[in-house]
């Protein structure tokens, strides 16, 4: 039981990393468009048309996993935060040998935690999923602006690559959890 809460606690911090990264992208886009508004009106018009065309092209572009280029950019932005996240989560304990955020197929954000030391624990995936759902919900709500059918997959592995748990959270899971709590 203690291990489930420990892992859920660590997951929360990691999920906030991606949420913060997706907000930074929006701020960068906003600041770039506001800086173009300081130019002359004819340059503004040209800039707006070019920006609009560029955004449309970016939205239509696909990553190697079949996701939008915006989705792939969100993942890359989150990946840039991994060193700071490792430092925050590991502290002096060096709990994780590796932490990764990857792009999966069908708008899936994959979090992979690899422990530094082998863990001899049996995790209840369904119980852990119920703990993760409220923590993942804000992330999914923000990411829906980029990929309406976004999903999160959280994996916990031993150093030898053996899987301890794999939890998938979708919008349907969130809606089902809400319906259950409202009853």
SULURGI-V261068 format. One record per pair of residues at least 24 apart in sequence whose ideal C-beta (glycine too) atoms are under 10 Angstrom apart, sorted by the first residue. I is the first residue (numbers start at 1). J is the second residue. Records with the same first field share a line. If there is no record, write none. Layout:
I = J ; J
This chain:
1 = 124 ; 127
2 = 121
3 = 119 ; 120 ; 121 ; 122 ; 123 ; 128 ; 156 ; 164
4 = 121 ; 123 ; 124 ; 127 ; 128 ; 130 ; 131 ; 165
5 = 128 ; 131
6 = 95 ; 121
7 = 95 ; 113 ; 115 ; 119 ; 121 ; 123 ; 128 ; 131 ; 132 ; 154 ; 156 ; 164 ; 165 ; 167
8 = 127 ; 128 ; 129 ; 130 ; 131 ; 132 ; 135 ; 154 ; 167
9 = 89 ; 131 ; 135
10 = 88 ; 89 ; 90 ; 95 ; 96 ; 99 ; 113 ; 156
11 = 89 ; 111 ; 113 ; 128 ; 131 ; 132 ; 135 ; 136 ; 152 ; 154 ; 156 ; 167
12 = 131 ; 132 ; 134 ; 135 ; 136
13 = 85 ; 88 ; 89 ; 135
14 = 78 ; 81 ; 82 ; 85 ; 86 ; 88 ; 89 ; 96 ; 99 ; 101 ; 111 ; 113 ; 135 ; 154
15 = 78 ; 101 ; 109 ; 111 ; 132 ; 135 ; 136 ; 137 ; 138 ; 139 ; 140 ; 152 ; 154 ; 169
16 = 81 ; 85 ; 88 ; 135 ; 138 ; 139
17 = 78 ; 79 ; 81 ; 82 ; 84 ; 85 ; 88 ; 89 ; 99 ; 101 ; 111 ; 139
18 = 74 ; 75 ; 77 ; 78 ; 79 ; 81 ; 85 ; 101 ; 109 ; 111 ; 136 ; 139 ; 142 ; 143 ; 152
19 = 78 ; 136 ; 138 ; 139 ; 140 ; 141 ; 142 ; 143
20 = 77 ; 78 ; 81 ; 85 ; 142
21 = 73 ; 74 ; 75 ; 76 ; 77 ; 78 ; 79 ; 80 ; 81 ; 85 ; 101
22 = 70 ; 73 ; 74 ; 75 ; 77 ; 78 ; 109 ; 139 ; 142 ; 143 ; 145 ; 146
23 = 77 ; 142
24 = 74 ; 77 ; 78 ; 80 ; 81
25 = 70 ; 73 ; 74 ; 76 ; 77 ; 78 ; 146
26 = 74 ; 142 ; 145 ; 146
28 = 77
29 = 55 ; 70
59 = 146
63 = 103 ; 105
64 = 103 ; 105
65 = 102 ; 103 ; 104 ; 105 ; 106 ; 107 ; 108
66 = 103 ; 104 ; 105 ; 106 ; 107
67 = 103 ; 104 ; 105 ; 106 ; 107 ; 108 ; 109 ; 146 ; 147 ; 150
68 = 107 ; 146 ; 147
69 = 146
70 = 145 ; 146 ; 147
71 = 103 ; 107 ; 108 ; 109 ; 143 ; 146 ; 147 ; 150
72 = 103 ; 146
73 = 103 ; 146
74 = 101 ; 103 ; 109 ; 142 ; 143 ; 145 ; 146 ; 147 ; 150
75 = 101 ; 102 ; 103 ; 104 ; 108 ; 109 ; 110
76 = 101 ; 103
77 = 101
78 = 102 ; 103 ; 109 ; 111
79 = 103
89 = 113
90 = 116
93 = 117
95 = 119
96 = 156 ; 157 ; 159
97 = 157 ; 158 ; 159
98 = 157 ; 159
100 = 155
102 = 153 ; 155
104 = 151 ; 152 ; 153 ; 168
105 = 151
106 = 147 ; 149 ; 150 ; 151
107 = 143 ; 144 ; 146 ; 147 ; 148 ; 149 ; 150 ; 151
108 = 147 ; 149 ; 150 ; 151 ; 152 ; 153 ; 168 ; 170
109 = 136 ; 139 ; 140 ; 143 ; 147 ; 150 ; 151 ; 152 ; 153 ; 154 ; 169
110 = 151 ; 152 ; 153 ; 154 ; 155 ; 166 ; 168
111 = 136 ; 152 ; 153 ; 154 ; 155 ; 156 ; 167
112 = 153 ; 154 ; 155 ; 156 ; 157 ; 163 ; 166
113 = 154 ; 155 ; 156 ; 157 ; 164 ; 165
114 = 155 ; 156 ; 157 ; 158 ; 159 ; 160 ; 161 ; 164
115 = 156 ; 157 ; 158 ; 159 ; 164
116 = 158 ; 159
117 = 158 ; 159
118 = 158 ; 159 ; 160 ; 162 ; 164
119 = 156 ; 157 ; 158 ; 159 ; 162 ; 164 ; 165
120 = 158 ; 164
121 = 156 ; 158 ; 164 ; 165
122 = 164 ; 165
123 = 156 ; 163 ; 164 ; 165 ; 166 ; 167
124 = 165
125 = 154 ; 156 ; 164 ; 165 ; 166 ; 167 ; 168
126 = 167
127 = 167
128 = 154 ; 156 ; 165 ; 166 ; 167
129 = 154 ; 165 ; 167 ; 168 ; 169 ; 173 ; 177
130 = 167 ; 169 ; 173 ; 177 ; 180
131 = 167
132 = 167 ; 168 ; 169 ; 173
133 = 167 ; 169 ; 170 ; 173 ; 174 ; 176 ; 177 ; 178
134 = 174 ; 177 ; 178 ; 181
135 = 169
136 = 167 ; 169 ; 170 ; 173 ; 174
137 = 169 ; 171 ; 173 ; 174 ; 177 ; 178
139 = 169
140 = 169 ; 170 ; 171 ; 173 ; 174
141 = 171 ; 174
144 = 171
